[in-house]
């Protein structure tokens, strides 16, 4: 086990999996169940606003 190496690269696929798992764990803590997940891009605000 001394020379064991791990692939720690965070690919887009792994990032999506981690987000999904965190969402499901949080829902479980609240006693809820995730039925579906829809991801949409964030709308960027124009400069000089907000």
Residue frames relative to the residue before (quaternion, step in Angstrom):
aa qw qx qy qz dx dy dz
X 1.0000 0.0000 0.0000 0.0000 0.00 0.00 0.00
X 0.4860 0.6846 -0.4230 0.3408 3.59 1.25 -0.19
X 0.7771 0.3420 -0.1682 0.5009 3.58 0.93 -0.90
X 0.3829 0.7372 -0.4817 0.2791 3.57 1.22 0.25
X 0.1394 -0.7930 0.5908 0.0513 3.57 -0.88 1.01
X 0.2212 -0.7705 0.5876 0.1101 3.54 -1.15 0.68
X 0.3723 -0.6936 0.5719 0.2309 3.54 -1.08 0.75
X 0.0537 -0.8449 0.5319 -0.0182 3.59 -0.27 1.26
X 0.3682 0.7402 -0.4887 0.2787 3.59 1.25 0.24
X 0.2675 -0.7559 0.5780 0.1515 3.57 -0.89 0.95
X 0.1161 -0.7985 0.5904 0.0184 3.53 -0.25 1.33
X 0.6837 -0.4631 0.3485 0.4433 3.59 -1.24 0.20
X 0.6455 0.5270 -0.3137 0.4552 3.57 1.02 -0.81
X 0.6769 0.4795 -0.2901 0.4772 3.58 0.93 -0.88
X 0.6215 0.5394 -0.3388 0.4561 3.59 1.03 -0.74
X 0.6497 0.5079 -0.3078 0.4745 3.58 0.95 -0.89
X 0.6462 0.5198 -0.3152 0.4614 3.59 0.98 -0.84
X 0.6660 0.5054 -0.3041 0.4566 3.60 0.92 -0.91
X 0.6417 0.5172 -0.3230 0.4651 3.59 0.98 -0.83
X 0.6509 0.5199 -0.3068 0.4604 3.56 0.96 -0.91
X 0.6680 0.5022 -0.2989 0.4607 3.57 0.93 -0.90
X 0.6475 0.5132 -0.3210 0.4629 3.61 0.95 -0.83
X 0.6364 0.5259 -0.3214 0.4638 3.57 1.00 -0.81
X 0.6854 0.4824 -0.2814 0.4672 3.57 0.90 -0.92
X 0.6353 0.5156 -0.3309 0.4702 3.62 1.03 -0.71
X 0.6476 0.5108 -0.3121 0.4716 3.59 0.98 -0.84
X 0.6479 0.5094 -0.3151 0.4705 3.58 0.93 -0.88
X 0.6424 0.5254 -0.3233 0.4547 3.59 0.98 -0.81
X 0.6293 0.5306 -0.3343 0.4590 3.60 1.03 -0.73
X 0.7032 0.4393 -0.2540 0.4981 3.57 1.13 -0.66
X 0.4978 -0.6662 0.4165 0.3672 3.57 1.29 -0.03
X 0.5535 0.5886 -0.3955 0.4368 3.56 1.14 0.57
X 0.2908 -0.7329 0.5828 0.1965 3.54 -1.34 0.11
X 0.3753 -0.7085 0.5524 0.2279 3.57 -1.00 0.85
X 0.2479 -0.7808 0.5592 0.1270 3.57 -0.72 1.09
X 0.7828 -0.1345 0.1029 0.5988 3.57 0.95 -0.87
X 0.2387 -0.7463 0.6060 0.1370 3.51 -1.29 0.43
X 0.0530 -0.7770 0.6272 0.0127 3.56 -0.90 0.98
X 0.1537 -0.7969 0.5819 0.0518 3.57 -0.71 1.10
X 0.0071 -0.7859 0.6179 -0.0217 3.55 -0.88 1.01
X 0.5437 -0.6221 0.4386 0.3536 3.61 -1.06 0.58
X 0.5046 -0.6352 0.4941 0.3127 3.55 -1.18 0.61
X 0.4031 -0.6919 0.5386 0.2622 3.57 -0.97 0.85
X 0.3244 -0.7491 0.5468 0.1861 3.56 -0.72 1.06
X 0.3800 -0.7223 0.5341 0.2205 3.53 -0.97 0.92
X 0.5350 -0.6132 0.4686 0.3437 3.55 -1.15 0.59
X 0.5816 -0.5810 0.4313 0.3717 3.57 -1.14 0.61
X 0.7754 0.3388 -0.2574 0.4667 3.55 -1.08 0.76
X 0.6550 0.4587 -0.3298 0.5019 3.59 1.27 0.13
X 0.7508 0.3601 -0.3085 0.4599 3.50 -1.39 0.25
